[in-house]
């Protein structure tokens, strides 16, 4: 029996042709499907408001614009207006003072309290939960409570009078109002630092600490050379988040002092609020927002440079 001569063999259809996308293609499609919601959210909640704020800062955007849709382009006139304001320099200085002092004190005191609560003692488990209460309260509630406590006939003065110490109208005195605002800002933000740093300290390997102690390293050396480097990424993120949050402080100042007395506690965020919701000069409000953005970017640039320098020195 003779075999039939086989004709030219047809190429088999590829896997991608029979089953759609290849494995690599499906993986890329899945990654894109997960990224699309995040990209849309970022564009709608961050990119669009930022771009619209830049647009408003270059136009004469007023209440009539909401009805007519017309906002004449004015270029840098809004920036010229706010830079000509005598309050801008004071607002920048107050904003920087509140931010720097608050973040530094919260870092030092928060780290000390986190180290303390990392030890075992009666109440070490439930006390950190109580510390979260000030941070969970809305800023308006915090400001209202402390406005009563720091008033001339408030509880703080009652305690000082009982102890024989001098009393004062802390929020009405130009020499103490700003520092009273700083103290309240620290009080409200400190629990967040203690909680996050306390969680980070629990991740420090006990074996390294015990080995360093056996080698004769004291508590200070163990803290500087083992504990701090181990939780440094957490500290860095906390510093960045706290600086950005404090730079934008409005509600706490608005409730405590409304920028007074004599504009001694005015901040950039408060000036932007006044321009938008009291004077209805939305263009100037956008310009103040851009100034805040520039300050935040400057801080981010310095932070990135210092972090890169630290990483290079550790190599």
Residue pairs with C-beta under 8 A, 6 or more apart in sequence:
15 22
16 22
16 25
20 26
21 29
50 293
53 286
53 289
53 290
54 286
54 290
55 286
56 71
56 282
56 283
56 285
56 286
57 78
57 79
57 283
57 286
57 287
57 289
57 290
58 73
58 74
58 75
58 76
58 78
58 283
58 286
59 65
59 71
59 72
59 73
59 74
59 283
60 71
60 72
60 74
60 77
60 283
61 71
61 282
61 283
61 286
62 71
62 280
62 281
62 282
62 283
63 280
64 70
65 71
65 282
71 283
74 283
78 283
78 284
78 286
78 287
79 287
79 290
81 284
81 287
82 88
82 271
82 284
82 287
82 288
82 291
85 271
87 263
87 266
87 271
88 271
88 291
90 263
90 264
90 266
91 266
91 267
91 268
91 270
91 271
92 268
92 291
92 295
94 178
94 264
94 265
94 266
94 267
95 247
95 249
95 267
95 268
95 269
95 295
97 178
97 182
98 178
98 181
98 182
98 185
98 246
98 249
98 267
99 243
99 246
99 247
99 249
101 182
101 186
102 182
102 185
102 186
102 189
102 242
102 246
103 239
103 242
103 243
103 246
105 186
106 186
106 189
106 190
106 193
106 242
107 193
107 235
107 238
107 239
109 186
109 190
109 193
110 190
110 193
110 194
110 197
111 193
111 197
111 235
113 131
113 190
113 194
114 193
114 194
114 197
114 198
114 200
114 201
115 201
115 223
117 124
117 127
117 128
117 194
117 198
118 198
118 201
118 202
128 194
128 195
128 198
131 190
131 191
131 194
131 195
132 191
132 195
133 191
134 142
134 187
134 188
134 190
134 191
135 188
135 189
135 190
135 191
135 192
135 195
137 145
137 188
139 188
139 251
139 252
139 255
140 251
140 255
142 184
142 187
142 188
142 252
143 184
143 251
143 252
143 254
143 255
143 256
144 255
146 180
146 184
146 187
146 256
147 171
147 255
147 256
148 154
148 155
149 155
149 156
150 156
150 170
150 171
150 180
150 184
150 256
151 157
151 169
151 171
152 167
152 168
152 169
152 172
156 170
157 167
157 168
160 166
160 167
161 167
168 176
170 176
170 177
170 180
171 177
171 180
171 256
171 257
171 261
172 260
172 261
173 261
174 261
174 262
174 264
177 257
177 260
177 261
177 264
177 265
178 264
178 265
180 256
181 252
181 253
181 256
181 257
181 265
184 252
184 256
185 246
185 249
185 252
188 252
189 242
189 245
189 246
193 238
193 242
196 234
196 238
197 231
197 234
197 235
197 238
200 230
200 231
200 234
200 235
201 227
201 231
203 230
203 231
204 226
204 227
204 230
204 231
205 230
208 226
208 230
209 222
209 226
209 227
212 221
212 222
212 225
212 226
213 222
217 225
228 235
236 303
236 307
239 303
240 300
240 303
243 296
243 299
244 296
247 268
247 269
247 292
247 295
247 296
247 299
248 269
248 292
249 267
249 269
250 267
250 269
250 270
250 272
250 273
253 259
253 265
253 266
253 267
253 269
253 270
254 270
254 273
256 265
257 265
259 265
259 266
259 267
259 270
259 274
268 288
268 291
268 292
268 295
269 288
269 292
271 288
272 285
272 288
272 289
272 292
273 285
275 281
275 282
275 284
275 285
275 288
276 282
276 285
